[in-house]
Amino acid sequence: MRRLAGEEGTCFFCGEEEANVVSAPSDDNDGWRRDWLVCLVCGTSNPRRYRY
Ligand SMILES: [Zn+2]
């Protein structure tokens, strides 16, 4: 897990700045990278995926 800084680190749900941490990304064979965002303040977790 690592902390995110700046805009990415702001929780979408509670709005706390630099509250989000993200898991190590895993790369799938289909061209998407997946990781998992968790807010340390409100505990909301959110999967993300993006092209790499
Ligand atoms: Zn939050």
mmCIF file of the protein (N, C-alpha, C, O) and its ligand, coordinates in Angstrom:
data_MODEL
# 
_entry.id   MODEL 
# 
loop_
_entity.id 
_entity.type 
_entity.pdbx_number_of_molecules 
1 polymer     1 
2 non-polymer 1 
# 
_entity_poly.entity_id                      1 
_entity_poly.type                           'polypeptide(L)' 
_entity_poly.nstd_linkage                   no 
_entity_poly.nstd_monomer                   no 
_entity_poly.pdbx_seq_one_letter_code       MRRLAGEEGTCFFCGEEEANVVSAPSDDNDGWRRDWLVCLVCGTSNPRRYRY 
_entity_poly.pdbx_seq_one_letter_code_can   MRRLAGEEGTCFFCGEEEANVVSAPSDDNDGWRRDWLVCLVCGTSNPRRYRY 
_entity_poly.pdbx_strand_id                 A 
# 
loop_
_entity_poly_seq.entity_id 
_entity_poly_seq.num 
_entity_poly_seq.mon_id 
_entity_poly_seq.hetero 
1 1  MET n 
1 2  ARG n 
1 3  ARG n 
1 4  LEU n 
1 5  ALA n 
1 6  GLY n 
1 7  GLU n 
1 8  GLU n 
1 9  GLY n 
1 10 THR n 
1 11 CYS n 
1 12 PHE n 
1 13 PHE n 
1 14 CYS n 
1 15 GLY n 
1 16 GLU n 
1 17 GLU n 
1 18 GLU n 
1 19 ALA n 
1 20 ASN n 
1 21 VAL n 
1 22 VAL n 
1 23 SER n 
1 24 ALA n 
1 25 PRO n 
1 26 SER n 
1 27 ASP n 
1 28 ASP n 
1 29 ASN n 
1 30 ASP n 
1 31 GLY n 
1 32 TRP n 
1 33 ARG n 
1 34 ARG n 
1 35 ASP n 
1 36 TRP n 
1 37 LEU n 
1 38 VAL n 
1 39 CYS n 
1 40 LEU n 
1 41 VAL n 
1 42 CYS n 
1 43 GLY n 
1 44 THR n 
1 45 SER n 
1 46 ASN n 
1 47 PRO n 
1 48 ARG n 
1 49 ARG n 
1 50 TYR n 
1 51 ARG n 
1 52 TYR n 
# 
loop_
_struct_asym.id 
_struct_asym.entity_id 
A 1 
B 2 
# 
loop_
_chem_comp.id 
_chem_comp.type 
_chem_comp.mon_nstd_flag 
ALA 'L-peptide linking' y 
ARG 'L-peptide linking' y 
ASN 'L-peptide linking' y 
ASP 'L-peptide linking' y 
CYS 'L-peptide linking' y 
GLU 'L-peptide linking' y 
GLY 'peptide linking'   y 
LEU 'L-peptide linking' y 
MET 'L-peptide linking' y 
PHE 'L-peptide linking' y 
PRO 'L-peptide linking' y 
SER 'L-peptide linking' y 
THR 'L-peptide linking' y 
TRP 'L-peptide linking' y 
TYR 'L-peptide linking' y 
VAL 'L-peptide linking' y 
ZN  non-polymer         . 
# 
_pdbx_entity_nonpoly.entity_id   2 
_pdbx_entity_nonpoly.name        ? 
_pdbx_entity_nonpoly.comp_id     ZN 
# 
_pdbx_nonpoly_scheme.asym_id         B 
_pdbx_nonpoly_scheme.entity_id       2 
_pdbx_nonpoly_scheme.mon_id          ZN 
_pdbx_nonpoly_scheme.ndb_seq_num     1 
_pdbx_nonpoly_scheme.pdb_seq_num     101 
_pdbx_nonpoly_scheme.auth_seq_num    101 
_pdbx_nonpoly_scheme.pdb_mon_id      ZN 
_pdbx_nonpoly_scheme.auth_mon_id     ZN 
_pdbx_nonpoly_scheme.pdb_strand_id   A 
_pdbx_nonpoly_scheme.pdb_ins_code    . 
# 
loop_
_atom_site.group_PDB 
_atom_site.id 
_atom_site.type_symbol 
_atom_site.label_atom_id 
_atom_site.label_alt_id 
_atom_site.label_comp_id 
_atom_site.label_asym_id 
_atom_site.label_entity_id 
_atom_site.label_seq_id 
_atom_site.pdbx_PDB_ins_code 
_atom_site.Cartn_x 
_atom_site.Cartn_y 
_atom_site.Cartn_z 
_atom_site.occupancy 
_atom_site.B_iso_or_equiv 
_atom_site.pdbx_formal_charge 
_atom_site.auth_seq_id 
_atom_site.auth_comp_id 
_atom_site.auth_asym_id 
_atom_site.auth_atom_id 
_atom_site.pdbx_PDB_model_num 
ATOM   1   N  N  . MET A 1 1  ? 0.846   -1.192  0.000   1.00 0.00 ? 1   MET A N  1 
ATOM   2   C  CA . MET A 1 1  ? 0.000   0.000   0.000   1.00 0.00 ? 1   MET A CA 1 
ATOM   3   C  C  . MET A 1 1  ? 0.881   1.240   0.000   1.00 0.00 ? 1   MET A C  1 
ATOM   4   O  O  . MET A 1 1  ? 1.893   1.301   0.697   1.00 0.00 ? 1   MET A O  1 
ATOM   5   N  N  . ARG A 1 2  ? 0.485   2.208   -0.779  1.00 0.00 ? 2   ARG A N  1 
ATOM   6   C  CA . ARG A 1 2  ? 1.200   3.474   -0.729  1.00 0.00 ? 2   ARG A CA 1 
ATOM   7   C  C  . ARG A 1 2  ? 0.198   4.614   -0.691  1.00 0.00 ? 2   ARG A C  1 
ATOM   8   O  O  . ARG A 1 2  ? -0.927  4.495   -1.177  1.00 0.00 ? 2   ARG A O  1 
ATOM   9   N  N  . ARG A 1 3  ? 0.622   5.696   -0.117  1.00 0.00 ? 3   ARG A N  1 
ATOM   10  C  CA . ARG A 1 3  ? -0.240  6.868   -0.042  1.00 0.00 ? 3   ARG A CA 1 
ATOM   11  C  C  . ARG A 1 3  ? -0.241  7.611   -1.365  1.00 0.00 ? 3   ARG A C  1 
ATOM   12  O  O  . ARG A 1 3  ? 0.756   7.621   -2.086  1.00 0.00 ? 3   ARG A O  1 
ATOM   13  N  N  . LEU A 1 4  ? -1.349  8.221   -1.670  1.00 0.00 ? 4   LEU A N  1 
ATOM   14  C  CA . LEU A 1 4  ? -1.437  9.056   -2.854  1.00 0.00 ? 4   LEU A CA 1 
ATOM   15  C  C  . LEU A 1 4  ? -1.406  10.510  -2.434  1.00 0.00 ? 4   LEU A C  1 
ATOM   16  O  O  . LEU A 1 4  ? -1.959  10.891  -1.402  1.00 0.00 ? 4   LEU A O  1 
ATOM   17  N  N  . ALA A 1 5  ? -0.752  11.313  -3.250  1.00 0.00 ? 5   ALA A N  1 
ATOM   18  C  CA . ALA A 1 5  ? -0.656  12.734  -2.951  1.00 0.00 ? 5   ALA A CA 1 
ATOM   19  C  C  . ALA A 1 5  ? -1.504  13.530  -3.927  1.00 0.00 ? 5   ALA A C  1 
ATOM   20  O  O  . ALA A 1 5  ? -1.877  13.038  -4.992  1.00 0.00 ? 5   ALA A O  1 
ATOM   21  N  N  . GLY A 1 6  ? -1.798  14.750  -3.554  1.00 0.00 ? 6   GLY A N  1 
ATOM   22  C  CA . GLY A 1 6  ? -2.500  15.652  -4.457  1.00 0.00 ? 6   GLY A CA 1 
ATOM   23  C  C  . GLY A 1 6  ? -3.928  15.216  -4.730  1.00 0.00 ? 6   GLY A C  1 
ATOM   24  O  O  . GLY A 1 6  ? -4.605  14.657  -3.867  1.00 0.00 ? 6   GLY A O  1 
ATOM   25  N  N  . GLU A 1 7  ? -4.366  15.482  -5.946  1.00 0.00 ? 7   GLU A N  1 
ATOM   26  C  CA . GLU A 1 7  ? -5.758  15.253  -6.318  1.00 0.00 ? 7   GLU A CA 1 
ATOM   27  C  C  . GLU A 1 7  ? -6.175  13.793  -6.134  1.00 0.00 ? 7   GLU A C  1 
ATOM   28  O  O  . GLU A 1 7  ? -7.270  13.505  -5.649  1.00 0.00 ? 7   GLU A O  1 
ATOM   29  N  N  . GLU A 1 8  ? -5.293  12.884  -6.525  1.00 0.00 ? 8   GLU A N  1 
ATOM   30  C  CA . GLU A 1 8  ? -5.597  11.453  -6.420  1.00 0.00 ? 8   GLU A CA 1 
ATOM   31  C  C  . GLU A 1 8  ? -5.792  11.009  -4.982  1.00 0.00 ? 8   GLU A C  1 
ATOM   32  O  O  . GLU A 1 8  ? -6.512  10.047  -4.715  1.00 0.00 ? 8   GLU A O  1 
ATOM   33  N  N  . GLY A 1 9  ? -5.154  11.709  -4.058  1.00 0.00 ? 9   GLY A N  1 
ATOM   34  C  CA . GLY A 1 9  ? -5.207  11.301  -2.670  1.00 0.00 ? 9   GLY A CA 1 
ATOM   35  C  C  . GLY A 1 9  ? -6.444  11.783  -1.944  1.00 0.00 ? 9   GLY A C  1 
ATOM   36  O  O  . GLY A 1 9  ? -6.701  11.382  -0.809  1.00 0.00 ? 9   GLY A O  1 
ATOM   37  N  N  . THR A 1 10 ? -7.205  12.634  -2.588  1.00 0.00 ? 10  THR A N  1 
ATOM   38  C  CA . THR A 1 10 ? -8.425  13.158  -1.965  1.00 0.00 ? 10  THR A CA 1 
ATOM   39  C  C  . THR A 1 10 ? -9.565  12.156  -2.121  1.00 0.00 ? 10  THR A C  1 
ATOM   40  O  O  . THR A 1 10 ? -9.857  11.693  -3.224  1.00 0.00 ? 10  THR A O  1 
ATOM   41  N  N  . CYS A 1 11 ? -10.194 11.834  -1.014  1.00 0.00 ? 11  CYS A N  1 
ATOM   42  C  CA . CYS A 1 11 ? -11.284 10.857  -1.031  1.00 0.00 ? 11  CYS A CA 1 
ATOM   43  C  C  . CYS A 1 11 ? -12.502 11.419  -1.756  1.00 0.00 ? 11  CYS A C  1 
ATOM   44  O  O  . CYS A 1 11 ? -12.935 12.540  -1.488  1.00 0.00 ? 11  CYS A O  1 
ATOM   45  N  N  . PHE A 1 12 ? -13.051 10.626  -2.679  1.00 0.00 ? 12  PHE A N  1 
ATOM   46  C  CA . PHE A 1 12 ? -14.248 11.059  -3.412  1.00 0.00 ? 12  PHE A CA 1 
ATOM   47  C  C  . PHE A 1 12 ? -15.451 11.145  -2.490  1.00 0.00 ? 12  PHE A C  1 
ATOM   48  O  O  . PHE A 1 12 ? -16.395 11.886  -2.764  1.00 0.00 ? 12  PHE A O  1 
ATOM   49  N  N  . PHE A 1 13 ? -15.423 10.401  -1.411  1.00 0.00 ? 13  PHE A N  1 
ATOM   50  C  CA . PHE A 1 13 ? -16.624 10.228  -0.598  1.00 0.00 ? 13  PHE A CA 1 
ATOM   51  C  C  . PHE A 1 13 ? -16.678 11.208  0.560   1.00 0.00 ? 13  PHE A C  1 
ATOM   52  O  O  . PHE A 1 13 ? -17.695 11.871  0.765   1.00 0.00 ? 13  PHE A O  1 
ATOM   53  N  N  . CYS A 1 14 ? -15.604 11.305  1.312   1.00 0.00 ? 14  CYS A N  1 
ATOM   54  C  CA . CYS A 1 14 ? -15.627 12.205  2.466   1.00 0.00 ? 14  CYS A CA 1 
ATOM   55  C  C  . CYS A 1 14 ? -14.861 13.499  2.205   1.00 0.00 ? 14  CYS A C  1 
ATOM   56  O  O  . CYS A 1 14 ? -14.953 14.441  2.991   1.00 0.00 ? 14  CYS A O  1 
ATOM   57  N  N  . GLY A 1 15 ? -14.098 13.554  1.098   1.00 0.00 ? 15  GLY A N  1 
ATOM   58  C  CA . GLY A 1 15 ? -13.427 14.787  0.710   1.00 0.00 ? 15  GLY A CA 1 
ATOM   59  C  C  . GLY A 1 15 ? -12.137 15.071  1.460   1.00 0.00 ? 15  GLY A C  1 
ATOM   60  O  O  . GLY A 1 15 ? -11.536 16.132  1.292   1.00 0.00 ? 15  GLY A O  1 
ATOM   61  N  N  . GLU A 1 16 ? -11.710 14.122  2.289   1.00 0.00 ? 16  GLU A N  1 
ATOM   62  C  CA . GLU A 1 16 ? -10.479 14.314  3.060   1.00 0.00 ? 16  GLU A CA 1 
ATOM   63  C  C  . GLU A 1 16 ? -9.267  14.292  2.122   1.00 0.00 ? 16  GLU A C  1 
ATOM   64  O  O  . GLU A 1 16 ? -9.174  13.435  1.243   1.00 0.00 ? 16  GLU A O  1 
ATOM   65  N  N  . GLU A 1 17 ? -8.349  15.231  2.311   1.00 0.00 ? 17  GLU A N  1 
ATOM   66  C  CA . GLU A 1 17 ? -7.184  15.289  1.439   1.00 0.00 ? 17  GLU A CA 1 
ATOM   67  C  C  . GLU A 1 17 ? -6.113  14.309  1.879   1.00 0.00 ? 17  GLU A C  1 
ATOM   68  O  O  . GLU A 1 17 ? -5.902  14.101  3.074   1.00 0.00 ? 17  GLU A O  1 
ATOM   69  N  N  . GLU A 1 18 ? -5.442  13.711  0.915   1.00 0.00 ? 18  GLU A N  1 
ATOM   70  C  CA . GLU A 1 18 ? -4.350  12.756  1.139   1.00 0.00 ? 18  GLU A CA 1 
ATOM   71  C  C  . GLU A 1 18 ? -4.749  11.640  2.093   1.00 0.00 ? 18  GLU A C  1 
ATOM   72  O  O  . GLU A 1 18 ? -3.954  11.210  2.929   1.00 0.00 ? 18  GLU A O  1 
ATOM   73  N  N  . ALA A 1 19 ? -5.981  11.177  1.961   1.00 0.00 ? 19  ALA A N  1 
ATOM   74  C  CA . ALA A 1 19 ? -6.490  10.104  2.814   1.00 0.00 ? 19  ALA A CA 1 
ATOM   75  C  C  . ALA A 1 19 ? -6.444  8.762   2.108   1.00 0.00 ? 19  ALA A C  1 
ATOM   76  O  O  . ALA A 1 19 ? -6.552  7.718   2.753   1.00 0.00 ? 19  ALA A O  1 
ATOM   77  N  N  . ASN A 1 20 ? -6.286  8.775   0.802   1.00 0.00 ? 20  ASN A N  1 
ATOM   78  C  CA . ASN A 1 20 ? -6.349  7.525   0.050   1.00 0.00 ? 20  ASN A CA 1 
ATOM   79  C  C  . ASN A 1 20 ? -5.003  6.806   0.010   1.00 0.00 ? 20  ASN A C  1 
ATOM   80  O  O  . ASN A 1 20 ? -3.950  7.421   -0.163  1.00 0.00 ? 20  ASN A O  1 
ATOM   81  N  N  . VAL A 1 21 ? -5.070  5.495   0.173   1.00 0.00 ? 21  VAL A N  1 
ATOM   82  C  CA . VAL A 1 21 ? -3.913  4.649   -0.093  1.00 0.00 ? 21  VAL A CA 1 
ATOM   83  C  C  . VAL A 1 21 ? -4.313  3.695   -1.210  1.00 0.00 ? 21  VAL A C  1 
ATOM   84  O  O  . VAL A 1 21 ? -5.498  3.440   -1.427  1.00 0.00 ? 21  VAL A O  1 
ATOM   85  N  N  . VAL A 1 22 ? -3.325  3.177   -1.910  1.00 0.00 ? 22  VAL A N  1 
ATOM   86  C  CA . VAL A 1 22 ? -3.622  2.310   -3.036  1.00 0.00 ? 22  VAL A CA 1 
ATOM   87  C  C  . VAL A 1 22 ? -2.781  1.039   -2.934  1.00 0.00 ? 22  VAL A C  1 
ATOM   88  O  O  . VAL A 1 22 ? -1.619  1.072   -2.528  1.00 0.00 ? 22  VAL A O  1 
ATOM   89  N  N  . SER A 1 23 ? -3.399  -0.080  -3.313  1.00 0.00 ? 23  SER A N  1 
ATOM   90  C  CA . SER A 1 23 ? -2.698  -1.358  -3.295  1.00 0.00 ? 23  SER A CA 1 
ATOM   91  C  C  . SER A 1 23 ? -1.715  -1.427  -4.455  1.00 0.00 ? 23  SER A C  1 
ATOM   92  O  O  . SER A 1 23 ? -1.752  -0.598  -5.364  1.00 0.00 ? 23  SER A O  1 
ATOM   93  N  N  . ALA A 1 24 ? -0.844  -2.416  -4.415  1.00 0.00 ? 24  ALA A N  1 
ATOM   94  C  CA . ALA A 1 24 ? 0.042   -2.661  -5.549  1.00 0.00 ? 24  ALA A CA 1 
ATOM   95  C  C  . ALA A 1 24 ? -0.813  -3.039  -6.751  1.00 0.00 ? 24  ALA A C  1 
ATOM   96  O  O  . ALA A 1 24 ? -1.710  -3.873  -6.627  1.00 0.00 ? 24  ALA A O  1 
ATOM   97  N  N  . PRO A 1 25 ? -0.555  -2.447  -7.903  1.00 0.00 ? 25  PRO A N  1 
ATOM   98  C  CA . PRO A 1 25 ? -1.362  -2.768  -9.073  1.00 0.00 ? 25  PRO A CA 1 
ATOM   99  C  C  . PRO A 1 25 ? -1.085  -4.168  -9.610  1.00 0.00 ? 25  PRO A C  1 
ATOM   100 O  O  . PRO A 1 25 ? 0.032   -4.677  -9.518  1.00 0.00 ? 25  PRO A O  1 
ATOM   101 N  N  . SER A 1 26 ? -2.114  -4.770  -10.166 1.00 0.00 ? 26  SER A N  1 
ATOM   102 C  CA . SER A 1 26 ? -1.895  -6.039  -10.852 1.00 0.00 ? 26  SER A CA 1 
ATOM   103 C  C  . SER A 1 26 ? -2.251  -5.853  -12.322 1.00 0.00 ? 26  SER A C  1 
ATOM   104 O  O  . SER A 1 26 ? -3.262  -5.237  -12.658 1.00 0.00 ? 26  SER A O  1 
ATOM   105 N  N  . ASP A 1 27 ? -1.410  -6.392  -13.183 1.00 0.00 ? 27  ASP A N  1 
ATOM   106 C  CA . ASP A 1 27 ? -1.622  -6.253  -14.614 1.00 0.00 ? 27  ASP A CA 1 
ATOM   107 C  C  . ASP A 1 27 ? -2.288  -7.502  -15.148 1.00 0.00 ? 27  ASP A C  1 
ATOM   108 O  O  . ASP A 1 27 ? -1.821  -8.617  -14.913 1.00 0.00 ? 27  ASP A O  1 
ATOM   109 N  N  . ASP A 1 28 ? -3.368  -7.315  -15.859 1.00 0.00 ? 28  ASP A N  1 
ATOM   110 C  CA . ASP A 1 28 ? -4.034  -8.459  -16.475 1.00 0.00 ? 28  ASP A CA 1 
ATOM   111 C  C  . ASP A 1 28 ? -3.643  -8.570  -17.937 1.00 0.00 ? 28  ASP A C  1 
ATOM   112 O  O  . ASP A 1 28 ? -3.127  -7.633  -18.546 1.00 0.00 ? 28  ASP A O  1 
ATOM   113 N  N  . ASN A 1 29 ? -3.905  -9.733  -18.468 1.00 0.00 ? 29  ASN A N  1 
ATOM   114 C  CA . ASN A 1 29 ? -3.512  -10.008 -19.855 1.00 0.00 ? 29  ASN A CA 1 
ATOM   115 C  C  . ASN A 1 29 ? -4.330  -9.219  -20.867 1.00 0.00 ? 29  ASN A C  1 
ATOM   116 O  O  . ASN A 1 29 ? -3.949  -9.116  -22.033 1.00 0.00 ? 29  ASN A O  1 
ATOM   117 N  N  . ASP A 1 30 ? -5.443  -8.666  -20.427 1.00 0.00 ? 30  ASP A N  1 
ATOM   118 C  CA . ASP A 1 30 ? -6.325  -7.978  -21.367 1.00 0.00 ? 30  ASP A CA 1 
ATOM   119 C  C  . ASP A 1 30 ? -5.957  -6.512  -21.554 1.00 0.00 ? 30  ASP A C  1 
ATOM   120 O  O  . ASP A 1 30 ? -6.698  -5.769  -22.198 1.00 0.00 ? 30  ASP A O  1 
ATOM   121 N  N  . GLY A 1 31 ? -4.831  -6.089  -21.005 1.00 0.00 ? 31  GLY A N  1 
ATOM   122 C  CA . GLY A 1 31 ? -4.384  -4.716  -21.231 1.00 0.00 ? 31  GLY A CA 1 
ATOM   123 C  C  . GLY A 1 31 ? -4.863  -3.716  -20.194 1.00 0.00 ? 31  GLY A C  1 
ATOM   124 O  O  . GLY A 1 31 ? -4.650  -2.514  -20.349 1.00 0.00 ? 31  GLY A O  1 
ATOM   125 N  N  . TRP A 1 32 ? -5.501  -4.193  -19.149 1.00 0.00 ? 32  TRP A N  1 
ATOM   126 C  CA . TRP A 1 32 ? -5.931  -3.303  -18.072 1.00 0.00 ? 32  TRP A CA 1 
ATOM   127 C  C  . TRP A 1 32 ? -5.084  -3.548  -16.830 1.00 0.00 ? 32  TRP A C  1 
ATOM   128 O  O  . TRP A 1 32 ? -4.719  -4.681  -16.515 1.00 0.00 ? 32  TRP A O  1 
ATOM   129 N  N  . ARG A 1 33 ? -4.784  -2.463  -16.140 1.00 0.00 ? 33  ARG A N  1 
ATOM   130 C  CA . ARG A 1 33 ? -4.117  -2.558  -14.843 1.00 0.00 ? 33  ARG A CA 1 
ATOM   131 C  C  . ARG A 1 33 ? -5.164  -2.265  -13.780 1.00 0.00 ? 33  ARG A C  1 
ATOM   132 O  O  . ARG A 1 33 ? -5.945  -1.320  -13.897 1.00 0.00 ? 33  ARG A O  1 
ATOM   133 N  N  . ARG A 1 34 ? -5.167  -3.079  -12.757 1.00 0.00 ? 34  ARG A N  1 
ATOM   134 C  CA . ARG A 1 34 ? -6.165  -2.902  -11.705 1.00 0.00 ? 34  ARG A CA 1 
ATOM   135 C  C  . ARG A 1 34 ? -5.476  -2.616  -10.374 1.00 0.00 ? 34  ARG A C  1 
ATOM   136 O  O  . ARG A 1 34 ? -4.441  -3.200  -10.056 1.00 0.00 ? 34  ARG A O  1 
ATOM   137 N  N  . ASP A 1 35 ? -6.062  -1.721  -9.616  1.00 0.00 ? 35  ASP A N  1 
ATOM   138 C  CA . ASP A 1 35 ? -5.616  -1.549  -8.234  1.00 0.00 ? 35  ASP A CA 1 
ATOM   139 C  C  . ASP A 1 35 ? -6.819  -1.195  -7.369  1.00 0.00 ? 35  ASP A C  1 
ATOM   140 O  O  . ASP A 1 35 ? -7.956  -1.184  -7.841  1.00 0.00 ? 35  ASP A O  1 
ATOM   141 N  N  . TRP A 1 36 ? -6.561  -0.914  -6.136  1.00 0.00 ? 36  TRP A N  1 
ATOM   142 C  CA . TRP A 1 36 ? -7.614  -0.811  -5.153  1.00 0.00 ? 36  TRP A CA 1 
ATOM   143 C  C  . TRP A 1 36 ? -7.328  0.381   -4.263  1.00 0.00 ? 36  TRP A C  1 
ATOM   144 O  O  . TRP A 1 36 ? -6.293  0.443   -3.600  1.00 0.00 ? 36  TRP A O  1 
ATOM   145 N  N  . LEU A 1 37 ? -8.245  1.316   -4.255  1.00 0.00 ? 37  LEU A N  1 
ATOM   146 C  CA . LEU A 1 37 ? -8.077  2.545   -3.493  1.00 0.00 ? 37  LEU A CA 1 
ATOM   147 C  C  . LEU A 1 37 ? -8.868  2.442   -2.192  1.00 0.00 ? 37  LEU A C  1 
ATOM   148 O  O  . LEU A 1 37 ? -10.029 2.033   -2.203  1.00 0.00 ? 37  LEU A O  1 
ATOM   149 N  N  . VAL A 1 38 ? -8.255  2.805   -1.089  1.00 0.00 ? 38  VAL A N  1 
ATOM   150 C  CA . VAL A 1 38 ? -8.965  2.785   0.190   1.00 0.00 ? 38  VAL A CA 1 
ATOM   151 C  C  . VAL A 1 38 ? -8.730  4.100   0.914   1.00 0.00 ? 38  VAL A C  1 
ATOM   152 O  O  . VAL A 1 38 ? -7.597  4.570   1.014   1.00 0.00 ? 38  VAL A O  1 
ATOM   153 N  N  . CYS A 1 39 ? -9.804  4.690   1.416   1.00 0.00 ? 39  CYS A N  1 
ATOM   154 C  CA . CYS A 1 39 ? -9.698  5.896   2.231   1.00 0.00 ? 39  CYS A CA 1 
ATOM   155 C  C  . CYS A 1 39 ? -9.451  5.499   3.677   1.00 0.00 ? 39  CYS A C  1 
ATOM   156 O  O  . CYS A 1 39 ? -10.187 4.692   4.245   1.00 0.00 ? 39  CYS A O  1 
ATOM   157 N  N  . LEU A 1 40 ? -8.413  6.070   4.265   1.00 0.00 ? 40  LEU A N  1 
ATOM   158 C  CA . LEU A 1 40 ? -8.070  5.734   5.653   1.00 0.00 ? 40  LEU A CA 1 
ATOM   159 C  C  . LEU A 1 40 ? -8.981  6.452   6.642   1.00 0.00 ? 40  LEU A C  1 
ATOM   160 O  O  . LEU A 1 40 ? -9.026  6.090   7.818   1.00 0.00 ? 40  LEU A O  1 
ATOM   161 N  N  . VAL A 1 41 ? -9.701  7.457   6.181   1.00 0.00 ? 41  VAL A N  1 
ATOM   162 C  CA . VAL A 1 41 ? -10.545 8.241   7.086   1.00 0.00 ? 41  VAL A CA 1 
ATOM   163 C  C  . VAL A 1 41 ? -11.945 7.628   7.203   1.00 0.00 ? 41  VAL A C  1 
ATOM   164 O  O  . VAL A 1 41 ? -12.415 7.360   8.308   1.00 0.00 ? 41  VAL A O  1 
ATOM   165 N  N  . CYS A 1 42 ? -12.605 7.408   6.072   1.00 0.00 ? 42  CYS A N  1 
ATOM   166 C  CA . CYS A 1 42 ? -13.979 6.883   6.132   1.00 0.00 ? 42  CYS A CA 1 
ATOM   167 C  C  . CYS A 1 42 ? -14.057 5.393   5.806   1.00 0.00 ? 42  CYS A C  1 
ATOM   168 O  O  . CYS A 1 42 ? -15.104 4.772   5.990   1.00 0.00 ? 42  CYS A O  1 
ATOM   169 N  N  . GLY A 1 43 ? -12.953 4.816   5.321   1.00 0.00 ? 43  GLY A N  1 
ATOM   170 C  CA . GLY A 1 43 ? -12.908 3.376   5.101   1.00 0.00 ? 43  GLY A CA 1 
ATOM   171 C  C  . GLY A 1 43 ? -13.528 2.916   3.790   1.00 0.00 ? 43  GLY A C  1 
ATOM   172 O  O  . GLY A 1 43 ? -13.660 1.714   3.560   1.00 0.00 ? 43  GLY A O  1 
ATOM   173 N  N  . THR A 1 44 ? -13.904 3.838   2.939   1.00 0.00 ? 44  THR A N  1 
ATOM   174 C  CA . THR A 1 44 ? -14.496 3.457   1.657   1.00 0.00 ? 44  THR A CA 1 
ATOM   175 C  C  . THR A 1 44 ? -13.413 2.919   0.731   1.00 0.00 ? 44  THR A C  1 
ATOM   176 O  O  . THR A 1 44 ? -12.346 3.518   0.591   1.00 0.00 ? 44  THR A O  1 
ATOM   177 N  N  . SER A 1 45 ? -13.695 1.795   0.108   1.00 0.00 ? 45  SER A N  1 
ATOM   178 C  CA . SER A 1 45 ? -12.746 1.247   -0.856  1.00 0.00 ? 45  SER A CA 1 
ATOM   179 C  C  . SER A 1 45 ? -13.357 1.287   -2.246  1.00 0.00 ? 45  SER A C  1 
ATOM   180 O  O  . SER A 1 45 ? -14.576 1.254   -2.412  1.00 0.00 ? 45  SER A O  1 
ATOM   181 N  N  . ASN A 1 46 ? -12.496 1.356   -3.222  1.00 0.00 ? 46  ASN A N  1 
ATOM   182 C  CA . ASN A 1 46 ? -12.942 1.615   -4.575  1.00 0.00 ? 46  ASN A CA 1 
ATOM   183 C  C  . ASN A 1 46 ? -11.963 0.975   -5.556  1.00 0.00 ? 46  ASN A C  1 
ATOM   184 O  O  . ASN A 1 46 ? -10.800 1.378   -5.601  1.00 0.00 ? 46  ASN A O  1 
ATOM   185 N  N  . PRO A 1 47 ? -12.397 -0.009  -6.340  1.00 0.00 ? 47  PRO A N  1 
ATOM   186 C  CA . PRO A 1 47 ? -11.502 -0.592  -7.338  1.00 0.00 ? 47  PRO A CA 1 
ATOM   187 C  C  . PRO A 1 47 ? -11.320 0.364   -8.503  1.00 0.00 ? 47  PRO A C  1 
ATOM   188 O  O  . PRO A 1 47 ? -12.250 1.074   -8.886  1.00 0.00 ? 47  PRO A O  1 
ATOM   189 N  N  . ARG A 1 48 ? -10.128 0.379   -9.062  1.00 0.00 ? 48  ARG A N  1 
ATOM   190 C  CA . ARG A 1 48 ? -9.876  1.191   -10.250 1.00 0.00 ? 48  ARG A CA 1 
ATOM   191 C  C  . ARG A 1 48 ? -9.268  0.308   -11.318 1.00 0.00 ? 48  ARG A C  1 
ATOM   192 O  O  . ARG A 1 48 ? -8.643  -0.708  -11.016 1.00 0.00 ? 48  ARG A O  1 
ATOM   193 N  N  . ARG A 1 49 ? -9.450  0.692   -12.549 1.00 0.00 ? 49  ARG A N  1 
ATOM   194 C  CA . ARG A 1 49 ? -8.705  0.038   -13.601 1.00 0.00 ? 49  ARG A CA 1 
ATOM   195 C  C  . ARG A 1 49 ? -8.396  1.039   -14.687 1.00 0.00 ? 49  ARG A C  1 
ATOM   196 O  O  . ARG A 1 49 ? -9.175  1.957   -14.942 1.00 0.00 ? 49  ARG A O  1 
ATOM   197 N  N  . TYR A 1 50 ? -7.279  0.861   -15.313 1.00 0.00 ? 50  TYR A N  1 
ATOM   198 C  CA . TYR A 1 50 ? -6.870  1.793   -16.355 1.00 0.00 ? 50  TYR A CA 1 
ATOM   199 C  C  . TYR A 1 50 ? -5.937  1.096   -17.325 1.00 0.00 ? 50  TYR A C  1 
ATOM   200 O  O  . TYR A 1 50 ? -5.292  0.101   -16.993 1.00 0.00 ? 50  TYR A O  1 
ATOM   201 N  N  . ARG A 1 51 ? -5.881  1.627   -18.502 1.00 0.00 ? 51  ARG A N  1 
ATOM   202 C  CA . ARG A 1 51 ? -4.997  1.107   -19.541 1.00 0.00 ? 51  ARG A CA 1 
ATOM   203 C  C  . ARG A 1 51 ? -3.556  1.385   -19.177 1.00 0.00 ? 51  ARG A C  1 
ATOM   204 O  O  . ARG A 1 51 ? -3.248  2.438   -18.618 1.00 0.00 ? 51  ARG A O  1 
ATOM   205 N  N  . TYR A 1 52 ? -2.668  0.454   -19.486 1.00 0.00 ? 52  TYR A N  1 
ATOM   206 C  CA . TYR A 1 52 ? -1.244  0.752   -19.295 1.00 0.00 ? 52  TYR A CA 1 
ATOM   207 C  C  . TYR A 1 52 ? -0.490  0.629   -20.591 1.00 0.00 ? 52  TYR A C  1 
ATOM   208 O  O  . TYR A 1 52 ? 0.722   0.843   -20.623 1.00 0.00 ? 52  TYR A O  1 
HETATM 209 ZN ZN . ZN  B 2 .  ? -13.035 9.049   2.799   1.00 0.00 2 101 ZN  A ZN 1 
# 
